């Protein structure tokens, strides 16, 4: 079996980690930020709150975005870019990242997180990682 970690270019993983540190870490109320490949392998992560399984969340991210895109196609809204879960415990945002190396951002936030700020943060990460290098 091929080692998926070898598929992610090291410079891409480094760039993702730097963006998480620069954009997400100062945002506050973040339990975890995770960038994954479309098929569910970790590219970079930032864990603040602990207790979350990065590998399991990475594996689910691609499936969740694929399901959201399927629902979008079914209702004639193709091209889902973002999926948001709101619960009493907090927020989870899955954001598609385009560019030469498409991937997915997952943000897990505490319940006091402000949705608008969290959406801006997700969009900013996606924009910075989609830029050509």
C-alpha positions as CSV (number, residue, x, y, z in Angstrom):
1,X,0.0,0.0,0.0
2,X,1.3,3.5,-0.9
3,X,2.1,5.8,2.0
4,X,-0.4,8.7,1.6
5,X,1.9,11.0,3.6
6,X,4.3,11.0,0.7
7,X,1.7,12.4,-1.6
8,X,1.4,15.7,0.2
9,X,4.4,17.9,-0.9
10,X,6.4,18.9,2.2
11,X,6.2,22.6,1.1
12,X,2.4,22.3,1.0
13,X,2.2,20.9,4.5
14,X,4.6,23.6,5.8
15,X,2.5,26.4,4.1
16,X,-0.7,25.0,5.6
17,X,0.9,24.9,9.1
18,X,2.1,28.5,8.7
19,X,-1.4,29.7,7.6
20,X,-3.0,27.9,10.6
21,X,-0.5,29.5,13.0
22,X,-0.9,32.9,11.5
23,X,-4.7,33.0,10.8
24,X,-6.4,30.5,13.1
25,X,-4.3,30.5,16.3
26,X,-5.0,34.1,17.1
27,X,-8.7,33.8,16.3
28,X,-9.6,32.4,19.7
29,X,-12.3,29.8,20.6
30,X,-10.6,27.2,18.4
31,X,-10.4,23.6,19.7
32,X,-8.8,22.3,16.4
33,X,-7.9,23.4,12.9
34,X,-7.1,20.7,10.4
35,X,-6.2,20.8,6.7
36,X,-6.8,17.4,5.0
37,X,-6.5,16.0,1.5
38,X,-9.7,15.4,-0.3
39,X,-9.4,11.7,0.5
40,X,-9.0,12.3,4.2
41,X,-5.3,12.4,5.1
42,X,-3.9,15.1,7.4
43,X,-1.9,17.8,5.7
44,X,-1.5,20.1,8.8
45,X,-3.2,20.6,12.1
46,X,-3.4,22.9,15.1
47,X,-4.9,21.5,18.3
48,X,-5.7,23.9,21.1
49,X,-8.4,22.1,23.1
50,X,-7.1,18.6,22.9
51,X,-9.1,15.4,23.1
52,X,-10.1,15.3,19.4
53,X,-8.9,12.5,17.1
54,X,-7.2,14.3,14.1
55,X,-7.0,11.1,12.0
56,X,-10.7,10.3,12.4
57,X,-11.8,13.9,11.7
58,X,-9.5,14.0,8.6
59,X,-11.0,10.8,7.3
60,X,-14.6,12.2,7.8
61,X,-13.9,15.6,6.2
62,X,-13.7,14.3,2.6
63,X,-16.9,12.2,3.0
64,X,-18.8,15.1,4.6
65,X,-17.9,17.5,1.8
66,X,-18.7,14.9,-0.8
67,X,-22.2,14.4,0.8
68,X,-22.7,18.2,0.9
69,X,-21.8,18.5,-2.8
70,X,-24.2,15.7,-3.6
71,X,-27.1,17.4,-1.7
72,X,-26.2,20.6,-3.5
73,X,-26.4,18.9,-6.9
74,X,-29.7,17.4,-5.9
75,X,-31.3,20.8,-5.1
76,X,-29.6,22.4,-8.1
77,X,-27.0,24.3,-6.0
78,X,-23.7,22.7,-7.3
79,X,-20.3,23.4,-6.0
80,X,-20.6,23.4,-2.2
81,X,-17.7,25.3,-0.7
82,X,-18.6,25.2,3.0
83,X,-20.5,23.0,5.4
84,X,-21.3,24.3,8.9
85,X,-22.5,22.3,12.0
86,X,-23.9,24.2,14.9
87,X,-24.6,22.4,18.1
88,X,-25.0,23.4,21.8
89,X,-21.4,22.4,22.3
90,X,-20.0,24.5,19.5
91,X,-19.3,24.8,15.8
92,X,-17.7,22.8,13.2
93,X,-16.9,24.3,9.8
94,X,-15.6,22.4,6.8
95,X,-14.3,24.7,4.0
96,X,-13.2,23.6,0.5
97,X,-9.8,24.9,-0.5
98,X,-9.1,25.2,-4.2
99,X,-5.9,25.9,-6.1
100,X,-3.2,23.6,-7.4
101,X,-3.5,21.3,-4.4
102,X,-7.2,21.1,-3.4
103,X,-7.9,20.2,0.2
104,X,-10.4,20.8,3.0
105,X,-10.1,22.9,6.1
106,X,-12.0,21.8,9.3
107,X,-12.4,24.1,12.2
108,X,-13.8,22.9,15.5
109,X,-14.8,25.8,17.7
110,X,-16.0,26.3,21.3
111,X,-19.7,27.3,21.9
112,X,-18.9,30.9,22.5
113,X,-17.3,31.3,19.1
114,X,-18.9,34.0,16.9
115,X,-20.1,32.4,13.7
116,X,-19.3,35.4,11.4
117,X,-15.7,35.6,12.7
118,X,-15.3,31.8,12.3
119,X,-16.6,31.9,8.7
120,X,-14.3,34.8,7.9
121,X,-11.3,32.8,9.4
122,X,-12.2,29.7,7.3
123,X,-12.5,31.9,4.2
124,X,-9.2,33.6,4.9
125,X,-7.4,30.2,5.3
126,X,-8.9,28.9,2.1
127,X,-8.0,32.1,0.2
128,X,-4.4,32.0,1.4
129,X,-3.9,28.3,0.7
130,X,-5.5,28.5,-2.8
131,X,-3.0,31.2,-3.9
132,X,-0.4,30.0,-6.4
133,X,3.0,29.5,-4.9
